[in-house]
């Protein structure tokens, strides 16, 4: 009986968590800051080549406005 309870508990936990985690808006903001050293002005989720990406507008320390695209699924900067 204890084995069945443990088995079902582990099975439910596995089903409850996603196979992969999406990068949140806050994570995208942090990644863009790290990549540029700048200040984030805006963040929005868009689609690029059929995949969701975060479009992060950053003001760099040099005063330039730069767009950083971050893949929602992997967190990679594109």
C-alpha positions as CSV (number, residue, x, y, z in Angstrom):
1,X,0.0,0.0,0.0
2,X,2.8,2.4,0.9
3,X,4.5,1.6,-2.5
4,X,1.3,2.6,-4.4
5,X,0.9,5.8,-2.4
6,X,4.5,6.7,-3.2
7,X,4.1,5.8,-6.9
8,X,1.0,7.9,-7.3
9,X,2.5,10.8,-5.5
10,X,5.6,10.8,-7.8
11,X,3.4,10.3,-10.9
12,X,1.2,13.3,-10.0
13,X,4.3,15.5,-9.3
14,X,5.7,14.6,-12.7
15,X,2.5,15.4,-14.4
16,X,2.1,18.7,-12.6
17,X,5.4,20.1,-13.7
18,X,6.0,21.0,-17.4
19,X,8.5,19.2,-19.4
20,X,10.3,22.5,-20.1
21,X,9.9,25.8,-18.4
22,X,9.2,29.0,-20.3
23,X,11.3,32.1,-19.6
24,X,9.2,34.7,-17.8
25,X,9.0,38.4,-18.5
26,X,11.2,39.0,-15.4
27,X,13.8,36.4,-16.6
28,X,13.9,38.0,-20.0
29,X,14.5,41.4,-18.4
30,X,17.4,40.1,-16.4
31,X,18.9,38.3,-19.4
32,X,18.7,41.5,-21.5
33,X,20.3,43.6,-18.7
34,X,23.2,41.1,-18.4
35,X,23.7,41.0,-22.2
36,X,23.8,44.8,-22.6
37,X,24.5,46.3,-19.3
38,X,21.7,48.7,-20.0
39,X,18.3,49.7,-18.6
40,X,15.2,47.9,-19.9
41,X,12.6,50.3,-21.4
42,X,10.0,47.8,-22.6
43,X,9.3,44.1,-22.8
44,X,6.7,42.4,-25.0
45,X,6.1,38.8,-26.2
46,X,6.0,38.5,-30.0
47,X,6.3,35.7,-32.6
48,X,9.4,35.4,-34.8
49,X,9.6,32.6,-37.4
50,X,6.7,30.9,-35.7
51,X,8.3,30.8,-32.3
52,X,7.4,33.0,-29.3
53,X,10.2,35.4,-28.3
54,X,10.6,38.2,-25.8
55,X,11.3,41.6,-27.5
56,X,13.2,43.7,-25.0
57,X,14.0,47.3,-25.7
58,X,17.1,48.4,-23.8
59,X,18.9,51.8,-23.3
60,X,22.6,50.9,-23.3
61,X,25.2,52.8,-21.1
62,X,26.4,54.5,-24.4
63,X,22.9,56.0,-24.8
64,X,21.8,53.7,-27.7
65,X,18.4,52.0,-27.9
66,X,18.9,48.4,-28.7
67,X,16.4,45.5,-29.2
68,X,17.2,42.1,-27.7
69,X,15.3,39.1,-28.7
70,X,15.1,36.2,-26.2
71,X,13.7,32.8,-27.1
72,X,10.8,32.0,-24.7
73,X,11.5,28.3,-24.6
74,X,15.3,28.2,-24.2
75,X,16.2,31.7,-22.9
76,X,18.8,32.1,-25.7
77,X,19.5,35.5,-27.0
78,X,18.8,35.6,-30.7
